[in-house]
Structures are given as C-alpha cells and as structure tokens.
Amino acid sequence: MVAVIVPRGTEHAAPALLLKPPSQNLITTRQFQSARHLVQALRRRLTTDPYHVVVRAGNAADLIGLSKELIGLLTANPCAEQKSHPNRSPVPFTKIEVKLDALTKSDHVTRYSRTAQALPPHTDSSYDQKPHQILVFAMQRPAANGGANHVIPVDAVVARLDAATRATLRLPIYPFARHRLPILEDRGVRGIAIRYYRQQLLQNPVALKALPPGAKQALFELEEALDHLKTAQSFKLDAGDLLFINNRRALHGRSSFAPTSGRLLFRFRVRAEQF
C-alpha cells in the first residue's frame, strides 16, 4: 500500500509523503485526508507485525523538522521539538556518519554505528531497564552501494525458538551494562518485547562467561535465528525516507558499505509508553 499526505504547513515546500510497506510491494493507493489519518496508519504499523514502516518524504527541505513533526504527532506531543515549551519534551537526535577513527574509541558500543561495518540485528538502548520504544532513522544521503537495512520482527524470532530457549531468554540474568535483564519479556496485550545487542553483552566478558550453560546455548540459538532472518527482511532506504521502528518489538541492523560513501542519516530515540 502507498499512502500519500502533505504535512501541515509544507504544502508548497515539500512533496507528498508516501507510506510504503516493509515488503516494498505497492498493492493499492490511498490518499490520507489529514495528519490524524497518517498517524493512525503509523500506529497501526508499529503495533502489528512487522512493527516498522517507511515514510517517504522525497526531497523534503527540512528532514529533521519533518521527523520531529511526525514524532510529535505519533506521541501526542505536537510541538515536541520546542524545548522551551512547558510540559513538552524535546526530541533529541544523533547524526550518524562514518568516523574513520570510530573503532579506536573505547567509550561505548554506539561507536560501531559510526563505522561502515555491517551491524548485526540489535535493539537500541538495550542497556536501559526501560529501552526507548520508538526509533526513527531519517536518511539524508544513502550509500550508493550497500548499507541495506535489516528489520526483524520479534514474532519471527520467537517462531524459530523452542519453548525451552524462549523460557531461558526470559530469565533476568543477561549482563546489559550494570543490569541483569531478560532478553524476552511478556507484556500482556502489548505482546512479547525483545532487547538484544551482542556487542553490549560482550562489554562484560566476565559476566557473560559466568552464565549457566543453558543461557549460553539460548544465546547461540538466538544468534542462529537472527542470522537466518536478517537477509529475508532487508531493504534499502532512499534519500528522504524515514524509517520508523518499534524498538521493543523488532531488531534492526544493516549491511556494510564503503567508508567513503558519504552515507548520512539522523537517528531519533523516542519515549512512548503506549508502544
């Protein structure tokens, strides 16, 4: 399905937005009559399998501003980017581009996003007891070759794991930074949530080595499932595309690309308890 909307206040400044399915298959065309209808579609896509959606903004003049506007609407915080406004939270973002010395820094695992290396499937803020619920990646300048995105819904992961492995991954024993946390969490009507970043676990080799054999085997089974699924859930973002991901219900990664490609995107991490 392709959905078309011109954001408020940008009728003459930017092209229509296209909401396209993760499969990239364009089946029908429908025009949204208001921003409210677009937000309803975003929420629906983010709360049902495969828990991500791409909004195509084309050559929007202000990709960051457009991202903030949609995030504000999605989280019922319409002026989220205005830090000075009372009762409204800012929407911080991070510029993601290659830094040739990124791997020489030993601060934290996010340095890998500043390389041209492939990133294995993971969730963001996995070290946090309450990870960010929504991620938005705004693609300013894609790599000519490589840099494809992988987004893997938790449903597909769980379907490849047996009951014993799922039960073990629910145990609060995995070393994410200072915490011992489960990888899978049951959240009732909101479904199973997942947190996982292999590099984050590797930051604590002593605790990782101390895991019981069953927990280590569960990690092996999880890695096998992710390796199988990542190539089947791959697509390329174009310039002006906004990729929305439910960070509690899907993992994301990317393929490698040339360090000199000039690839540039902006990442937003969003708190949205309703997801």
Backbone hydrogen bonds, N-H to C=O, Kabsch-Sander energy under -0.5 kcal/mol:
donor,donor_aa,acceptor,acceptor_aa,energy
2,V,28,T,-2.3
3,A,19,L,-1.1
4,V,30,R,-1.5
5,I,17,L,-1.3
10,T,7,P,-2.0
14,A,10,T,-2.0
17,L,5,I,-3.6
18,L,56,R,-2.4
19,L,3,A,-2.1
19,L,17,L,-0.5
20,K,18,L,-0.7
20,K,54,V,-2.5
24,Q,21,P,-2.1
26,L,24,Q,-0.6
27,I,25,N,-0.8
30,R,2,V,-2.1
32,F,4,V,-2.2
32,F,30,R,-0.5
38,L,34,S,-1.4
39,V,35,A,-2.7
40,Q,36,R,-2.2
41,A,37,H,-1.9
42,L,38,L,-2.5
43,R,39,V,-2.8
44,R,40,Q,-2.2
45,R,41,A,-2.5
46,L,42,L,-2.2
47,T,43,R,-1.1
48,T,44,R,-0.5
51,Y,45,R,-0.6
51,Y,48,T,-3.0
53,V,244,F,-2.2
54,V,20,K,-1.4
55,V,53,V,-0.5
55,V,242,L,-3.0
56,R,18,L,-4.6
56,R,54,V,-0.6
57,A,55,V,-0.7
57,A,240,G,-2.1
61,A,13,A,-0.5
66,L,62,D,-2.4
67,S,63,L,-2.3
68,K,64,I,-2.4
69,E,65,G,-2.2
70,L,66,L,-2.3
71,I,67,S,-2.5
72,G,68,K,-2.6
73,L,69,E,-2.1
74,L,70,L,-2.6
75,T,71,I,-2.3
76,A,73,L,-1.0
77,N,72,G,-4.1
80,A,77,N,-1.7
82,Q,79,C,-2.2
83,K,81,E,-1.2
85,H,82,Q,-1.3
88,R,85,H,-1.3
94,T,267,R,-2.4
96,I,94,T,-0.5
96,I,265,L,-3.2
97,E,95,K,-0.7
98,V,263,R,-0.5
99,K,114,R,-3.4
100,L,98,V,-0.5
102,A,99,K,-2.4
104,T,101,D,-1.4
105,K,102,A,-1.4
111,R,108,H,-1.6
112,Y,109,V,-1.8
113,S,110,T,-1.3
114,R,111,R,-1.4
115,T,112,Y,-1.5
119,L,254,R,-1.8
122,H,252,H,-2.0
123,T,196,Y,-2.9
126,S,123,T,-0.6
128,D,125,S,-1.4
133,Q,270,V,-1.1
134,I,270,V,-2.1
135,L,245,I,-2.5
136,V,268,F,-2.1
137,F,243,L,-2.3
138,A,136,V,-0.6
138,A,266,F,-3.0
139,M,137,F,-0.7
139,M,241,D,-2.8
140,Q,138,A,-0.8
140,Q,264,L,-1.7
141,R,264,L,-2.5
147,G,256,S,-1.6
149,N,235,F,-3.1
150,H,253,G,-2.3
151,V,233,Q,-2.0
152,I,251,L,-2.7
154,V,249,R,-3.0
156,A,153,P,-0.7
157,V,153,P,-1.4
158,V,154,V,-2.9
159,A,155,D,-1.9
160,R,156,A,-0.6
160,R,157,V,-1.4
161,L,158,V,-1.6
166,R,162,D,-2.4
167,A,163,A,-2.4
168,T,164,A,-2.0
169,L,165,T,-2.3
170,R,166,R,-0.7
170,R,167,A,-0.6
171,L,168,T,-1.5
173,I,171,L,-2.0
174,Y,171,L,-0.5
174,Y,181,L,-1.6
176,F,174,Y,-1.3
176,F,179,H,-1.6
177,A,175,P,-0.8
179,H,176,F,-2.1
181,L,174,Y,-2.6
181,L,179,H,-0.6
183,I,169,L,-2.5
184,L,169,L,-2.1
185,E,193,A,-2.3
187,R,185,E,-0.5
187,R,191,G,-0.9
190,R,187,R,-1.7
191,G,188,G,-1.9
193,A,185,E,-3.0
194,I,248,R,-2.1
195,R,183,I,-2.1
200,Q,197,Y,-0.6
201,L,197,Y,-1.7
202,L,198,R,-2.2
203,Q,199,Q,-0.7
203,Q,200,Q,-0.8
204,N,201,L,-1.8
208,L,204,N,-2.3
209,K,205,P,-2.5
210,A,206,V,-1.5
211,L,208,L,-1.1
215,A,212,P,-0.8
216,K,212,P,-1.9
217,Q,213,P,-2.4
218,A,214,G,-1.9
219,L,215,A,-1.9
220,F,216,K,-1.9
221,E,217,Q,-2.5
222,L,218,A,-2.3
223,E,219,L,-2.6
224,E,220,F,-2.2
225,A,221,E,-2.0
226,L,222,L,-2.4
227,D,223,E,-2.5
228,H,224,E,-1.9
229,L,225,A,-1.9
230,K,226,L,-2.1
231,T,227,D,-0.5
232,A,229,L,-0.7
233,Q,229,L,-0.8
233,Q,230,K,-0.6
234,S,231,T,-0.5
235,F,149,N,-2.2
240,G,139,M,-3.4
241,D,238,D,-2.1
242,L,55,V,-3.0
243,L,137,F,-2.8
243,L,241,D,-0.5
244,F,53,V,-3.0
244,F,242,L,-0.7
245,I,135,L,-2.6
246,N,51,Y,-2.6
247,N,133,Q,-2.2
247,N,245,I,-1.1
248,R,133,Q,-0.8
249,R,246,N,-1.4
250,A,246,N,-1.0
251,L,152,I,-2.5
252,H,122,H,-2.9
253,G,150,H,-2.1
254,R,119,L,-1.9
255,S,148,A,-2.1
257,F,116,A,-1.9
258,A,145,N,-0.6
261,S,258,A,-2.0
264,L,141,R,-2.6
265,L,96,I,-1.9
266,F,138,A,-2.2
267,R,94,T,-2.9
268,F,136,V,-2.8
269,R,92,P,-0.6
270,V,134,I,-3.0
272,A,270,V,-0.6
275,F,272,A,-2.3
